[in-house]
Amino acid sequence: MVLGGRGARVIEEIEEIDLIEEIDLIEGYRLYLIYLLYLIYFSYLIYFSYPIYSLLGIVVVTSLVR
């Protein structure tokens, strides 16, 4: 069955919204993974006695992710 006019536009808009939500979800996961990698990296810096740089980096990454 072929939908014409308004019905087809509504379906297209719903599909676009779903795609945007998926992209936002992927972007959120990507930021979360970057955040975890930076936390691991800066925890190693703390371990190797660079506490000032590592704490500053954690603060910067946290502010960027939010």
Biopython code that builds the backbone (N, CA, C, O; Angstrom):
import numpy as np
from Bio.PDB.StructureBuilder import StructureBuilder

atoms = [
    (1, "MET", "N", (0.844, -1.188, 0.000)),
    (1, "MET", "CA", (0.000, 0.000, 0.000)),
    (1, "MET", "C", (0.884, 1.245, 0.000)),
    (1, "MET", "O", (1.831, 1.340, 0.782)),
    (2, "VAL", "N", (0.584, 2.166, -0.849)),
    (2, "VAL", "CA", (1.377, 3.386, -0.951)),
    (2, "VAL", "C", (0.676, 4.494, -0.188)),
    (2, "VAL", "O", (-0.488, 4.808, -0.440)),
    (3, "LEU", "N", (1.409, 5.083, 0.754)),
    (3, "LEU", "CA", (0.849, 6.208, 1.495)),
    (3, "LEU", "C", (1.204, 7.495, 0.782)),
    (3, "LEU", "O", (2.332, 7.675, 0.321)),
    (4, "GLY", "N", (0.253, 8.367, 0.696)),
    (4, "GLY", "CA", (0.535, 9.643, 0.056)),
    (4, "GLY", "C", (0.276, 10.783, 1.022)),
    (4, "GLY", "O", (-0.403, 10.622, 2.036)),
    (5, "GLY", "N", (0.822, 11.920, 0.692)),
    (5, "GLY", "CA", (0.529, 13.121, 1.465)),
    (5, "GLY", "C", (1.069, 13.085, 2.877)),
    (5, "GLY", "O", (2.241, 12.792, 3.119)),
    (6, "ARG", "N", (0.167, 13.396, 3.811)),
    (6, "ARG", "CA", (0.581, 13.603, 5.195)),
    (6, "ARG", "C", (1.093, 12.326, 5.866)),
    (6, "ARG", "O", (2.056, 12.378, 6.630)),
    (7, "GLY", "N", (0.467, 11.190, 5.594)),
    (7, "GLY", "CA", (0.868, 9.937, 6.233)),
    (7, "GLY", "C", (2.307, 9.564, 5.925)),
    (7, "GLY", "O", (3.038, 9.115, 6.807)),
    (8, "ALA", "N", (2.712, 9.748, 4.686)),
    (8, "ALA", "CA", (4.090, 9.427, 4.296)),
    (8, "ALA", "C", (5.079, 10.352, 4.988)),
    (8, "ALA", "O", (6.155, 9.924, 5.404)),
    (9, "ARG", "N", (4.705, 11.631, 5.111)),
    (9, "ARG", "CA", (5.609, 12.575, 5.775)),
    (9, "ARG", "C", (5.771, 12.240, 7.251)),
    (9, "ARG", "O", (6.869, 12.345, 7.798)),
    (10, "VAL", "N", (4.678, 11.839, 7.894)),
    (10, "VAL", "CA", (4.745, 11.476, 9.318)),
    (10, "VAL", "C", (5.674, 10.289, 9.507)),
    (10, "VAL", "O", (6.493, 10.282, 10.426)),
    (11, "ILE", "N", (5.554, 9.283, 8.644)),
    (11, "ILE", "CA", (6.416, 8.105, 8.750)),
    (11, "ILE", "C", (7.876, 8.489, 8.528)),
    (11, "ILE", "O", (8.757, 8.007, 9.240)),
    (12, "GLU", "N", (8.141, 9.351, 7.548)),
    (12, "GLU", "CA", (9.521, 9.789, 7.305)),
    (12, "GLU", "C", (10.080, 10.539, 8.506)),
    (12, "GLU", "O", (11.241, 10.349, 8.867)),
    (13, "GLU", "N", (9.262, 11.396, 9.133)),
    (13, "GLU", "CA", (9.721, 12.148, 10.303)),
    (13, "GLU", "C", (10.026, 11.209, 11.461)),
    (13, "GLU", "O", (11.010, 11.402, 12.175)),
    (14, "ILE", "N", (9.193, 10.197, 11.651)),
    (14, "ILE", "CA", (9.438, 9.231, 12.733)),
    (14, "ILE", "C", (10.755, 8.497, 12.488)),
    (14, "ILE", "O", (11.530, 8.295, 13.422)),
    (15, "GLU", "N", (11.017, 8.096, 11.239)),
    (15, "GLU", "CA", (12.272, 7.409, 10.925)),
    (15, "GLU", "C", (13.467, 8.322, 11.165)),
    (15, "GLU", "O", (14.502, 7.867, 11.654)),
    (16, "GLU", "N", (13.339, 9.613, 10.827)),
    (16, "GLU", "CA", (14.435, 10.556, 11.066)),
    (16, "GLU", "C", (14.695, 10.721, 12.556)),
    (16, "GLU", "O", (15.849, 10.785, 12.980)),
    (17, "ILE", "N", (13.633, 10.790, 13.356)),
    (17, "ILE", "CA", (13.798, 10.933, 14.807)),
    (17, "ILE", "C", (14.514, 9.714, 15.372)),
    (17, "ILE", "O", (15.405, 9.856, 16.209)),
    (18, "ASP", "N", (14.132, 8.507, 14.922)),
    (18, "ASP", "CA", (14.796, 7.288, 15.391)),
    (18, "ASP", "C", (16.283, 7.317, 15.058)),
    (18, "ASP", "O", (17.113, 6.938, 15.883)),
    (19, "LEU", "N", (16.621, 7.767, 13.850)),
    (19, "LEU", "CA", (18.020, 7.834, 13.433)),
    (19, "LEU", "C", (18.793, 8.825, 14.296)),
    (19, "LEU", "O", (19.921, 8.547, 14.704)),
    (20, "ILE", "N", (18.193, 9.977, 14.575)),
    (20, "ILE", "CA", (18.852, 10.987, 15.417)),
    (20, "ILE", "C", (19.088, 10.436, 16.818)),
    (20, "ILE", "O", (20.154, 10.653, 17.394)),
    (21, "GLU", "N", (18.100, 9.721, 17.378)),
    (21, "GLU", "CA", (18.262, 9.141, 18.713)),
    (21, "GLU", "C", (19.389, 8.114, 18.725)),
    (21, "GLU", "O", (20.163, 8.058, 19.680)),
    (22, "GLU", "N", (19.489, 7.302, 17.674)),
    (22, "GLU", "CA", (20.571, 6.317, 17.606)),
    (22, "GLU", "C", (21.928, 7.004, 17.536)),
    (22, "GLU", "O", (22.876, 6.566, 18.188)),
    (23, "ILE", "N", (22.034, 8.077, 16.753)),
    (23, "ILE", "CA", (23.299, 8.807, 16.650)),
    (23, "ILE", "C", (23.668, 9.408, 18.001)),
    (23, "ILE", "O", (24.831, 9.362, 18.400)),
    (24, "ASP", "N", (22.680, 9.978, 18.717)),
    (24, "ASP", "CA", (22.945, 10.542, 20.043)),
    (24, "ASP", "C", (23.422, 9.463, 21.003)),
    (24, "ASP", "O", (24.317, 9.700, 21.814)),
    (25, "LEU", "N", (22.825, 8.283, 20.913)),
    (25, "LEU", "CA", (23.216, 7.185, 21.792)),
    (25, "LEU", "C", (24.647, 6.748, 21.507)),
    (25, "LEU", "O", (25.426, 6.527, 22.434)),
    (26, "ILE", "N", (24.996, 6.623, 20.230)),
    (26, "ILE", "CA", (26.358, 6.241, 19.854)),
    (26, "ILE", "C", (27.342, 7.302, 20.326)),
    (26, "ILE", "O", (28.405, 6.972, 20.851)),
    (27, "GLU", "N", (26.996, 8.578, 20.144)),
    (27, "GLU", "CA", (27.857, 9.676, 20.577)),
    (27, "GLU", "C", (28.054, 9.626, 22.093)),
    (27, "GLU", "O", (29.156, 9.865, 22.589)),
    (28, "GLY", "N", (26.989, 9.317, 22.820)),
    (28, "GLY", "CA", (27.094, 9.205, 24.270)),
    (28, "GLY", "C", (28.028, 8.078, 24.686)),
    (28, "GLY", "O", (28.849, 8.250, 25.587)),
    (29, "TYR", "N", (27.906, 6.918, 24.028)),
    (29, "TYR", "CA", (28.801, 5.805, 24.344)),
    (29, "TYR", "C", (30.246, 6.149, 24.014)),
    (29, "TYR", "O", (31.162, 5.773, 24.746)),
    (30, "ARG", "N", (30.448, 6.867, 22.907)),
    (30, "ARG", "CA", (31.799, 7.236, 22.508)),
    (30, "ARG", "C", (32.425, 8.162, 23.553)),
    (30, "ARG", "O", (33.581, 7.979, 23.935)),
    (31, "LEU", "N", (31.667, 9.145, 24.009)),
    (31, "LEU", "CA", (32.178, 10.051, 25.040)),
    (31, "LEU", "C", (32.469, 9.292, 26.330)),
    (31, "LEU", "O", (33.458, 9.568, 27.009)),
    (32, "TYR", "N", (31.594, 8.326, 26.670)),
    (32, "TYR", "CA", (31.796, 7.544, 27.884)),
    (32, "TYR", "C", (33.072, 6.714, 27.779)),
    (32, "TYR", "O", (33.823, 6.618, 28.750)),
    (33, "LEU", "N", (33.330, 6.117, 26.627)),
    (33, "LEU", "CA", (34.554, 5.330, 26.449)),
    (33, "LEU", "C", (35.795, 6.211, 26.513)),
    (33, "LEU", "O", (36.799, 5.831, 27.116)),
    (34, "ILE", "N", (35.728, 7.398, 25.885)),
    (34, "ILE", "CA", (36.861, 8.327, 25.964)),
    (34, "ILE", "C", (37.106, 8.716, 27.413)),
    (34, "ILE", "O", (38.252, 8.784, 27.858)),
    (35, "TYR", "N", (36.034, 8.971, 28.145)),
    (35, "TYR", "CA", (36.146, 9.340, 29.556)),
    (35, "TYR", "C", (36.819, 8.221, 30.355)),
    (35, "TYR", "O", (37.702, 8.486, 31.171)),
    (36, "LEU", "N", (36.407, 6.979, 30.121)),
    (36, "LEU", "CA", (37.025, 5.857, 30.838)),
    (36, "LEU", "C", (38.500, 5.707, 30.488)),
    (36, "LEU", "O", (39.325, 5.452, 31.366)),
    (37, "LEU", "N", (38.834, 5.864, 29.211)),
    (37, "LEU", "CA", (40.238, 5.758, 28.808)),
    (37, "LEU", "C", (41.082, 6.842, 29.469)),
    (37, "LEU", "O", (42.195, 6.575, 29.923)),
    (38, "TYR", "N", (40.556, 8.061, 29.523)),
    (38, "TYR", "CA", (41.296, 9.129, 30.183)),
    (38, "TYR", "C", (41.443, 8.865, 31.675)),
    (38, "TYR", "O", (42.495, 9.142, 32.253)),
    (39, "LEU", "N", (40.400, 8.331, 32.305)),
    (39, "LEU", "CA", (40.509, 8.008, 33.732)),
    (39, "LEU", "C", (41.593, 6.967, 33.973)),
    (39, "LEU", "O", (42.375, 7.090, 34.916)),
    (40, "ILE", "N", (41.644, 5.945, 33.128)),
    (40, "ILE", "CA", (42.689, 4.924, 33.264)),
    (40, "ILE", "C", (44.065, 5.544, 33.058)),
    (40, "ILE", "O", (44.996, 5.282, 33.820)),
    (41, "TYR", "N", (44.183, 6.371, 32.016)),
    (41, "TYR", "CA", (45.462, 7.016, 31.708)),
    (41, "TYR", "C", (45.923, 7.895, 32.863)),
    (41, "TYR", "O", (47.082, 7.830, 33.272)),
    (42, "PHE", "N", (45.020, 8.715, 33.388)),
    (42, "PHE", "CA", (45.417, 9.627, 34.456)),
    (42, "PHE", "C", (45.629, 8.894, 35.778)),
    (42, "PHE", "O", (46.395, 9.360, 36.622)),
    (43, "SER", "N", (44.969, 7.762, 35.971)),
    (43, "SER", "CA", (45.256, 6.986, 37.176)),
    (43, "SER", "C", (46.667, 6.408, 37.108)),
    (43, "SER", "O", (47.339, 6.286, 38.132)),
    (44, "TYR", "N", (47.124, 6.049, 35.894)),
    (44, "TYR", "CA", (48.524, 5.641, 35.750)),
    (44, "TYR", "C", (49.466, 6.800, 36.031)),
    (44, "TYR", "O", (50.528, 6.603, 36.623)),
    (45, "LEU", "N", (49.091, 8.013, 35.613)),
    (45, "LEU", "CA", (49.924, 9.174, 35.916)),
    (45, "LEU", "C", (50.017, 9.402, 37.423)),
    (45, "LEU", "O", (51.078, 9.748, 37.942)),
    (46, "ILE", "N", (48.892, 9.205, 38.122)),
    (46, "ILE", "CA", (48.936, 9.326, 39.581)),
    (46, "ILE", "C", (49.896, 8.284, 40.147)),
    (46, "ILE", "O", (50.701, 8.576, 41.032)),
    (47, "TYR", "N", (49.797, 7.072, 39.626)),
    (47, "TYR", "CA", (50.647, 5.991, 40.117)),
    (47, "TYR", "C", (52.120, 6.310, 39.907)),
    (47, "TYR", "O", (52.955, 5.961, 40.742)),
    (48, "PHE", "N", (52.445, 6.966, 38.803)),
    (48, "PHE", "CA", (53.836, 7.322, 38.537)),
    (48, "PHE", "C", (54.178, 8.727, 39.019)),
    (48, "PHE", "O", (55.063, 9.385, 38.472)),
    (49, "SER", "N", (53.472, 9.172, 40.041)),
    (49, "SER", "CA", (53.755, 10.401, 40.799)),
    (49, "SER", "C", (53.694, 11.684, 39.980)),
    (49, "SER", "O", (54.602, 12.514, 40.036)),
    (50, "TYR", "N", (52.631, 11.833, 39.233)),
    (50, "TYR", "CA", (52.322, 13.123, 38.604)),
    (50, "TYR", "C", (50.916, 13.545, 39.031)),
    (50, "TYR", "O", (50.046, 13.723, 38.178)),
    (51, "PRO", "N", (50.680, 13.707, 40.314)),
    (51, "PRO", "CA", (49.296, 13.911, 40.774)),
    (51, "PRO", "C", (48.664, 15.210, 40.271)),
    (51, "PRO", "O", (47.462, 15.239, 40.004)),
    (52, "ILE", "N", (49.441, 16.278, 40.137)),
    (52, "ILE", "CA", (48.862, 17.563, 39.736)),
    (52, "ILE", "C", (48.341, 17.488, 38.299)),
    (52, "ILE", "O", (47.216, 17.904, 38.024)),
    (53, "TYR", "N", (49.162, 16.955, 37.381)),
    (53, "TYR", "CA", (48.742, 16.862, 35.984)),
    (53, "TYR", "C", (47.562, 15.913, 35.817)),
    (53, "TYR", "O", (46.637, 16.198, 35.056)),
    (54, "SER", "N", (47.590, 14.803, 36.515)),
    (54, "SER", "CA", (46.531, 13.821, 36.338)),
    (54, "SER", "C", (45.209, 14.331, 36.899)),
    (54, "SER", "O", (44.161, 14.125, 36.286)),
    (55, "LEU", "N", (45.240, 14.991, 38.047)),
    (55, "LEU", "CA", (43.996, 15.521, 38.603)),
    (55, "LEU", "C", (43.439, 16.630, 37.716)),
    (55, "LEU", "O", (42.227, 16.723, 37.520)),
    (56, "LEU", "N", (44.311, 17.461, 37.188)),
    (56, "LEU", "CA", (43.875, 18.512, 36.268)),
    (56, "LEU", "C", (43.234, 17.892, 35.021)),
    (56, "LEU", "O", (42.209, 18.374, 34.539)),
    (57, "GLY", "N", (43.838, 16.837, 34.511)),
    (57, "GLY", "CA", (43.286, 16.165, 33.336)),
    (57, "GLY", "C", (41.927, 15.554, 33.607)),
    (57, "GLY", "O", (41.035, 15.633, 32.763)),
    (58, "ILE", "N", (41.754, 14.943, 34.779)),
    (58, "ILE", "CA", (40.460, 14.357, 35.130)),
    (58, "ILE", "C", (39.396, 15.450, 35.204)),
    (58, "ILE", "O", (38.277, 15.257, 34.730)),
    (59, "VAL", "N", (39.735, 16.586, 35.789)),
    (59, "VAL", "CA", (38.778, 17.695, 35.877)),
    (59, "VAL", "C", (38.406, 18.196, 34.481)),
    (59, "VAL", "O", (37.234, 18.453, 34.204)),
    (60, "VAL", "N", (39.395, 18.334, 33.608)),
    (60, "VAL", "CA", (39.134, 18.826, 32.246)),
    (60, "VAL", "C", (38.254, 17.845, 31.480)),
    (60, "VAL", "O", (37.287, 18.254, 30.838)),
    (61, "VAL", "N", (38.576, 16.565, 31.539)),
    (61, "VAL", "CA", (37.793, 15.563, 30.804)),
    (61, "VAL", "C", (36.373, 15.494, 31.347)),
    (61, "VAL", "O", (35.419, 15.377, 30.578)),
    (62, "THR", "N", (36.227, 15.567, 32.672)),
    (62, "THR", "CA", (34.892, 15.530, 33.267)),
    (62, "THR", "C", (34.060, 16.718, 32.794)),
    (62, "THR", "O", (32.880, 16.566, 32.475)),
    (63, "SER", "N", (34.667, 17.888, 32.749)),
    (63, "SER", "CA", (33.918, 19.067, 32.297)),
    (63, "SER", "C", (33.578, 18.968, 30.812)),
    (63, "SER", "O", (32.524, 19.449, 30.396)),
    (64, "LEU", "N", (34.447, 18.352, 30.000)),
    (64, "LEU", "CA", (34.160, 18.203, 28.571)),
    (64, "LEU", "C", (33.026, 17.214, 28.323)),
    (64, "LEU", "O", (32.190, 17.430, 27.446)),
    (65, "VAL", "N", (33.000, 16.129, 29.095)),
    (65, "VAL", "CA", (31.984, 15.102, 28.871)),
    (65, "VAL", "C", (30.608, 15.612, 29.291)),
    (65, "VAL", "O", (29.609, 15.311, 28.638)),
    (66, "ARG", "N", (30.551, 16.373, 30.365)),
    (66, "ARG", "CA", (29.256, 16.919, 30.783)),
    (66, "ARG", "C", (28.881, 17.989, 29.827)),
    (66, "ARG", "O", (27.823, 18.602, 29.970)),
]
sb = StructureBuilder()
sb.init_structure("model")
sb.init_model(0)
sb.init_chain("A")
sb.init_seg("    ")
for serial, (resi, resn, name, xyz) in enumerate(atoms, 1):
    if name == "N":
        sb.init_residue(resn, " ", resi, " ")
    sb.init_atom(name, np.array(xyz, "f"), 0.0, 1.0, " ", f" {name:<3s}", serial, name[0])
structure = sb.get_structure()
